[in-house]
Amino acid sequence: MTRATRPKWRVGYEERSAMLFLAPVMAVLGAVAVFPIAYSLYISFFSIKLTRPNRTPFVGLKNYTDLLGDEAFWGAVWRTVSFSLVSVTAIAFIALLVSLLLNQEFRGRRILSTILLVPWAIPYVANALMWKWIYDSSYGALNGLLYQLDFIDKYMVWLGDQDKTLFLIANAFVWKEVPLTTILLLVSLKSIPSDLYAAARVDGATVWQRFVHVTLPAMKPGFMLVMIYETMMAIRHFDLFFILTEGGPGSASHVLSWHIYVETFRNLSFGSGAAMSYLLAIATFALSYLFIRTLGRKI
């Protein structure tokens, strides 16, 4: 019986062999990915606290409704939104400028491109420890530089100022994320046909007009990818907040990811922590869908 005449319900030797070889991989993925996600959804409907391990009552959607009425939760949401807006805007703007620069031919362009990859190559924890040293109030490089340049007359406690903390953390996040975003936008720039610029020059378009009417529209796919990726990274980012401030001073950097950590691993409330994680996941997927719908339809 040939493949063309074989009934659809029968599985051939090739298909059985493929399933056999894929079975270990699927089993590992199920154990390390699917099961934890499903189990965390399951426990989000229970009141689970490690301080009372023998009492795990089913509470349904109570964990979710309690969070939606919690002022601390909404405060963390607002700080997360502020951090994400500042970070993603700065990343997109700086990366656009750098990608436009690297798209030009000049001496040292390859060296500059190599240097640009350094922040991206540094692990997130190492990046956070580096910026913690830079911001240090006693021997930090930022204080030393500003003091030598006479911009300040004494060393400042940068991460102790509630009005500056979130922006300083955002600065460290932007420094880490700009290289990847630059590469993505540079790929979009390289894909623009040179004929479009030639036609625009023939029509008498200025440099600014070519940028607005040729470059930016052609870069929309790259911008859509950047917005989705960097927004997801900013919303769920945890490393910098854990190492630099641990949510402080006060609640100045108490963002949603830190709130989930505190609720789950310090308050030992696994039920509400799982519910909060799923609210964060839903918000992330909703924003991604919004970006795809608004930017994708114009591509």
N, C-alpha and C positions, 0 to 999 in steps of 0.2 A: 504493500500500500504506500503510495507516494505521499509527500507532504501536502500536495494540493488536494488529494482525494481523502486524506485522513480526517475523520470526524473531529470537530473542534474540541469535543470534551476529552479526547484522548491526548495524553501527554507523551511526546516522543522522547527518544533517548537523549537528545541534545538538551531539551528543556529540563529533564530530570537531573542531568549532570550539572546544569547551571544552577538549579535549585540546591543541589547537594553542596556545591562549592560556596554558594552564597549563604547557606544556613548558618555557619559560624559567625559571619559578619553580622547578619541580621540578629542573631542571638545576643551578640555583644552590644549592638545598638539598642536593642530592646531592654537590656539590663542596665545600661548606663544612661540612656536618654528617655526612652518611652516610659519605662516603669517609674522613674522618679517624678516625671511630669504628671503622670496619671495619679500617683500616690499623693503628691502635694495637693492636687485638686481634691482628692478624696478627704484629706485631713483638714482642708479649709472649711469643711462643713461640720467640724467637731470642735469642741472646746478642749484643746489638748495643752496641758501645762506639765512640764517635767517636775514641778513642785508637788503635783498630785497625780502621779502616774496611774493610779488605780481608778481615777475618775475621768472619763473621756466621753461626756454626753454629746449626743447628736444635737446640733443647734441650727442646722439648716443654713439659711442665709444671714443669720444673726451676726456672724463675724464681719460680713460685708456691710450690713446696715449700720453696725456700730462704728465702723471706720468712716463711713460717709457722714456721720454725725460728730466725728472727733475733730476738735479744733487743731490739735497737734498734727493730725494727719493732713489737714488742709494747709497748715503752715508749711509742712514739708513739701507738699505739692507746689505751693507758690514759689518756694525757694528753688525747687527743681526746675520749674518753668523759667525762672529768672536766669538761673545758671545756663540752661540749655539755649535760651534766646541769645544771651551775650556770647556764649562760646561758639555756637554754630554760625552766627553772623560774622564774628571776627575771623573764624576759620575760612569761611567762604570768601570774604573780602581779601584777606591776606593771600590766600592761595591763588585767587584770580590774578592779583598783581604779580606774584612770583611766577605763575605759569605764563603770563604775557611776557615777562622778562626773559624766561628761559626759552621762549619760542623764537627769540631773535638770535641772530648770529653775532657773536662777539667773542673776543679772546677771554679765555677763562671760564667759558660756559660749562664745560665738562667738569671742571673742578668745583664750581658752584653747585652743580647738580649732585655731585658726590657728597659735598658738605651738607646739602639739604637732607640727605637720607639719614644723617646721624641721629636726630631726635627720634625718628621712626624706629631705628634699630635698638634703641634703649628700652629695656623692659619697663612695664608700667610701675612696678615697685621701685626699681632703681631711679626712675624719673621722679617719683614722689620723694624719695630720700634726698635726691639732688636738690630739688626745690625747697625742701625743708631746711637744708643747709643754707641755701641762698637767702631765705627769708629769716634766718635765725637772728634773734635780737641782740646776741652778744658778739658773734663773730661772723655773721652772714655776709656774703659777697655784696648783696644789695645795699646794706647799710654802709659797708666799707666804700663802695663806689660813690654813693651819693654824698657821703661825708667828705671824701677827698675832693669832690667837685664843688663843695660848699653849697649843695642843695639842702642839706639838713645840718643842724648844729649839734645834734646828739643822736645816738642810735635809737631807732624806733622799734617797738614791738609790733611788727606788721600783722602777724596772724592773731594778735590780741585785740584788734580793732574790729568791732562788729560791722562797721560800715564798709570795710575794705576786704574782709576775709573772703567773701564769695567771689569777688573779682580777682583776687590774687590766685585763688584756686583755679578759676577759669583761665587765667593767664598761663598757668602750668599745663592745663589741659590743651589749650590752643597750641602751645609750643610743641607738644607731642603729636598732635593730629594734623598740623598743617602740611607736613611732607607728603603723606598719602593723598590728601585732597589735592595738592598741587599736581601730583602725578596723574590723577584721574582727569583733572581739568586740562592738563597738557595734552593728554591723549585726545580729548575732544578738539583742542585747537589744531592738532596735527591732522585731524580728519577733515578739516575744512578745505574744500577745493580752492586752489589759487586762482582759478578762473573767476570766482565770485569777487575777489578783491580787484582783479584786473578790470572786470566790468564796472565795478563801483568807481574806480579811478577814471575810467573813460567817461562816466556820467558826471564827473566832477565832484564826487563825494569827498569830504574832508576825512581826516584820520578819525575824528570823533564820530562822524556819521557812519564810517565803515565799521567802527566798533559796535555802534548801537544797532545798525540794521543788518550787519553780516555776521560779526563775531558772536554776539550774545545769542541771537536766535539759533545759531548752529551749535551752541554749547548747552542748550537746554537738556539734552539727555544726560550729559555729564553733571550738570547742576542737580538734576533730579536724583541721581545716584548719590551725590555728595550729601544732599539734604536728608535723604532717608538714612544713610549710614551714620552720619555724624549726629543726627538727632537721636537715633537709637543709642549710640555710644554715650552721649551726654546725659540722657535721661537715666540710664542704668549705671552710670559710672560710680565706682565705690572706692577705688584704691587711694586716690588723692585725699578724699575726705577722711579715710581711716588713718592714714599716715600723718597728714599735715595737721589736722585739727580735732579729729574724733567728734565731729559734729559741733564743735565749739567755735569761738567763745560763746557761752550761753547756748543759744539755738541758732546762731548766725549761719552755720553751714550744715544744719540738720536737714538734709535733703531726703528724698523718698528712699533711696537705696540705703542710706544710713539708718533711717527709721525702721526699715525692714530688718536690718541686722540687729538693732537694739531690741526690737520686739521679739525676734526669734531666738537669738543667742544670749541675750543678757536678761531679758524678762522671761525667757524660756516658755514663751507662748507660741507654740508651733502652729496652732490653728489660725490665729489672727495674722501671724506672719505669712503663712501660705496664702491667705486671702488677700493680703496687701500685695504680695508678689503677683498674683493673678490680676489684680487691678492695674498694676504697673504694666504687665504684659498686654492687657487689653488696650490701655492707652497708647502703648508703643505701636501696636498693630493698627490702631485707628489713625494715628498720625501718618504712618507709612501709606496707608490706603488713601488718605487725604492728599498726600504729596503726589501719589501716582495718578489720582483722578484729576487734580488741578494742573499739574505740570505735564502729565502724559498726554492729555487731550490736545495740548497745544504743540506737540512735537510733530 
